[in-house]
Amino acid sequence: MTGWNELTGQEAAIALLREAAADPAAMTHAWLITGPPGSGRSNLAFAFATELLSGPQGAEADGPARATAAQVAARTHPDLAVLATDRVIISIDEVRQLVSQSQYSPSVAPYRVIIVEDADRMSERTSNVLLKALEEPPPRTVWILCAPSAADLIPTIRSRVRAVRLRVPSVREVADLLVRRDGVDPALAEQAARESQSHIGMALRLATDQDARDRRARTLDLALGVQSVSGAVLAAEQLVALAAADAKAFTAEREAEERDAALRSLGIDPGGTVPPALRGTLKALDEDQKRRATRSVRDGIDRVLVDLLSLHRDILLLQLGVDVELVNEAMRSRLEAAAREGSSERSLAALDAIGQARRRVEGNTPPALALEAMLITASGRVPA
């Protein structure tokens, strides 16, 4: 069935969901797919949805199955509802609307499937709205929630879902996927898989976008080059700028496509004048894109910090003499020099400082201040 081949290293989870889709007795009305970022939570959810919407004849009926897969990929299937957000939180109104949709019987498929990506972004009040729908589900509605871990959801929701836990795929598995699915050169695929730490989406980006690879290399260069407090301040500013540039590059193409699609749906030619009566629609789109940009920059800062974690992790392993492959194997000689110049105590302090910086940014501390404090500690210029 189309969709399962987008996953790698998740054979046990795939087998469980395919068995449930084929056997009504094994089905439940609510599922929770958990796993680390990049493990394929959303891909698994949509593959499962495709199987459910295709029905028991789906595997044999190649034509209808492909049509269903295409509709799911385009998010246009009449019995599929998706809640995905690039904002900091999922609003209560969005969940209320989804709960209302869940009450309708499926129109053409055996089930009505509702997917909530990033379900961990719901507040407790919003989660309680969803809880009511899970407590009294219609007979042919299936909820599929995605989150990093079950602990990110309130206990009452956890008690009403069947959990499927994804594992972190290996570097080799991610590299093989990039070669097989995307035609990436094997050497580049392996490097991208390693440097992304098996995050499938980030690995694809590093493998196919030279600018993304350059920004990551620049991030590590800046961190290794900090020699003073003033240098840490300057490096922090540059890291924030790199994260912002990365976020802008990541979202620019999508935003242009969204705007073009909105203009087409309104019957307006590209470059044409928007009538005053329709400007509100485009204004709402602009506001959504601004909120997404805010979240994207925050995610970009976190990616910077994850890359710095890999940097200091590699340095610490070299200092301890652990014989394992480095995440940043391509710059081993520079890391060996940094390991000789520093100490394992400083590396541990740097790792702690990076973890604290991630928590501060998540708590709305200005990223530049969080990064400054982290870089000063990581460079050993002040006591940890």
N, C-alpha and C positions, 0 to 999 in steps of 0.2 A: 504494500500500500504506500502511495506517495506520502512523504513526510518523515517516515522513520529513518530514511537514509540521510537526513540532516543531523542525525545524532551520532555520537561516538562514545564508546565506553560505558553505555547504559543498557546493556543487554538484559539484565535482570528486571529493570523497571519497564522496558519495552515489552518483555514477555508477560509481565503481570497485567499491564494495561490492555494488551491485545487479547489476552485470555478473558478479561472482564468484558471487553467489547463484544466478544463472540458468545458469551454465556450470560444471559439475563440474570441467572441465579447468583453470579459472581459480581454483578454490578451493585453500586451504591449510588446514592443521589448526590454525594459531595466528595470531592477529592482535594487533597492538598499536596502539591508537588514542591518539594524543598530541595535546596542544593546551593552550593556556593555560586557567586557571580560567574557567568560564562560557562556553566555546566550544561546549559541547554534546557532550563525549566520551561521557557515559553515555547521552544520548538517541540518539546515533548507534549505540552498541553495542546498545541494545535494539531499535532499528529494524532493524538488521542481523539480530539474533536472530529477530525476527518474520518476516522474509523467509525465513530459512533454515528455520524451523520450519513455515512454511506450505507449503513445497515448490514445485516448478515450476508447479503449477496454481494457486498462491495468488493471483496477480494477477487471474486470470479468475474464480476461485471466490470471489465476494464474501462469501457467508455464512460459509464455513469460515475465510476470511482474517480476517474481523472477530472470529470466535470465538477464533482464535489470538492476535490482537492484544489482546483483552480478557484472555486468560489470561497473556500476557506482562506486560501492565500490572499485573496483580494478583500477579505472580510465582507463579502456580499451575500453569503448564504442566508436565506430567510430564517433559518432556525438557529443561527449563531449570533450571540451578542458578546461583545468584547469591551472590557473596561481596562484601558491602559493609560497611564499618565506619565508625563515627563516633568510634572510639578513636584513640589515637596510632599504634598499630601493628596489623598483622594478625598474629594468633598462629599459631604453627606447627601447632597442633592443628586450627585452622580450615582450613588449607591441606591438611593430611593427609586430613581428611574430604572435602574437595572432590575431591582426587585419587582417593580411593576411589570416589566417585560417578561420576567420569569413565570408569571402566572398564566401566560398564553400557552395553549397546546401547540405542539409542533405542527407545521403546515405541510411539509413534504417529507420530512425525515422521521426516523423512529424516535428521536429525542430532540428536545430543545437544549442546546449546550450554551452555557454562560461561562466565559473565562474572565477571571480577574487577575491581571498581571500586577506584580508588586503589591500584593494584598497587605504587606507589612506597612504600607503607607496610610493605612486607615487609623484614625483616632479611635479611642474606646467607644465614644458615642456613635461614630459611624459604623464601627464593627457590630454594635448592638442592633443596628438596622438590618444588617446582613444576617445576623444571628436568627432573627425572627423568620426570615425566609428559609433558613436551613432547618429550623425546627418543624416547619409545616410545609414541606416541599410538594409541588404538584407531582403527579405520578411519573411523568415522562420528562422531567427537567433534571439536567445534570450540571452541577456547579464544579468548576475546576479552578482552584485558587493556586497562585504561585507566590512563593516567598523564600527568602534565604534559609530560614529555619522555622520549625513549628513554634519555637519560643517567641517569635515575632508577632504571633496572633494571640488574642485573648483565650484563656483556658476553655471557655464555653464553646468557642468555635472549634478549637482543637478536638474537643470531645465529640464533635458531630461530623467529622470528616475522616476519610481513609487516607493515611499519609503514604506518600511514595518519596523516598529519599534518593537523590542522585549523588553519585560520587564524583570526585574530581578526575577527569580523564587524564591519561598519561600524556607526556609530551609527544611520544611516538603516535598515539592514537589521534591527537589533534593534527599533527603534521600529515598523517595519512589522509585524514579527512580533507585538508586543504588541497592536497595533491589530487585526490580522487574527484572531489566535488568542484573545485575552483581552478584546477589546472595550474597550481602554483609550483614553481621549481622546487624539487625536494629539499635542497640545501636551505633555501630561503624559508620554506615551510617549517623546517625543524627549528631554525633560529627564531622565527616569529612565535612558534608554539612555546618555546622555552622562555623567551623574554616576556610573553604575555602570561606566563605561569599557568598555562593550559586554559586560559579564558578564550573560548572559541571565537566570540565576536571580536575581541581585541586582537587575537592572532590573525584573523582574516584582514583586519585593518592594517596591521603592521606588515603583512605579507604583500598587500596590494597598494599601499600608499607610501611613497618615498618620503613625503612631507611628515607623515606621522612617525616614521622611523627617525627622521632628522630631529623632530621635536623631542623624542624620547632620549636620543643620544645627547642632546643639548641639556636636558634635565640632569642627567648623570654627570656631565662635565661641570655644570654649575655647582653641584653638591660637592664634588671632589676638589673644586678650586677654592673653597672658602678657607681663608687664612686669618680672618680677623672679624671682630664684631661688625665693623662697617661693611666688610665684604659679605657678611651674612645678610645684612639689611638689603644690600644691592641685589644679592642673589635671590632673596625672597621676592623682591619686586619683579625680577625677570621670570621667576617660576610662575608667578600669578599671571603674567602676560602670556607665557607659553600655554598655560592651562586655558586661558581665555581664547587664544588663537586656535587651539585644538578643538575647543567646544564649538567655536564659530564654524570651523571647517567641517565638523561633524554634522552640524545642523543646517548649514546654508543650502545644500542641495535639496534636502527634504522640505525646507520652508518654501523654496522657489516652486517645487512641484505642487505643494499644497495650495499656494496662491494661484498658480495656473489652473489647477483643478477647480478651485472655487470660482474663478472667472468664467471658465467654460460652463459650469453648472448654472451660472447666472446669465449665460448667453452673451458674454462680453468678449470681444476679440482681444488678443494680447496687445497691450499698449493703448487700448480703447479707453474712453472716458467712462467712469463709473457713475451712473445716475445717483442723485442724492438719496433716493429711496432705498438703494441697495448698499450704501456705504456702511450701514450698521453691521451688515454681515461680515464685510472685510475688516471692520474695526474689531469685531469679536475674534476673528482669526488672528489679527495682529496681537491682541492682548494674550491669547493663548500661546503664541510663539514667544512673546516676551517672558511669560512665566516659565516656559520650557527652557529658554536661554539661561534663566537664573539657575534652574536645576542642573542644566548641562555644565555650567561653569563650576558648580559645586562638585559635580561628578568628575570634572576634569582635574580639579584640585586633588580629589581623592586618588585619581589615577597617578598623579605625580607622586603622592606620598607612598602609594603601593610600589612604584618603581624605586623609590628611595629605600623602602624596606628591603627590596631584593638586593640593592647595592650593599647595604650594611650587613645583610645576612651573608652575602658572599664573602665580604671582608672578614667577618667573624669566623666563618668556616675555615678560611685560609689561616687565620691566626691560631685556630685550634688544631690545625693539621688534619682536618676531616677530608677524606678522599672521596668527594662526591662531585658530580658535574655542577658547575655554577650556572645560575640563571643568566648571568651576563658573561657567558663564556667568551664572547667575541672580544672582550676587553680585559682578559685575564691578567695580562702583564701590568696594566695600570692598577688593578685591584691588588696584585701581589705587592706592588710598591706601597700602596696605601696601607696594607696590612702590616708591613715592616715599620712604617712610620708611626702607626698607632698602637693601640693595645686592645685586648679583648674586653677590658672594662669599659673603655670608651665606646667600643662598638655596641656593647649591651646598653649603655646609656643612650646611644643614638637610636637604637631600636625602640627603647621606652619612650624617647622624646617624639618619635614619629607616631607611635600609637596615641600619645597624648594630643598631638597636633590633629590627628584625625577626629578625635572626640571633640576637640575645641571647634573645629570647622563645622562639624555636625551640630554643635550647640550654638551656631551662628556667631562665633568669634570671627572678626575680619580675617580672611585667609592670609593676608600679608603679615599680620601680627603673629598668627599661629606659626607660619613658616619661619619667620625671623627667630622666634624663641627656639624652634626645633633645630634650625641650622646652627645657632650659637652653641647649643648643648652638643650637637653631633660633632661639631668641629673641635670640641674640647676647650673652648675659650673661657668657659666659666664652669664651676663645679656643677655636676649633673643634679 
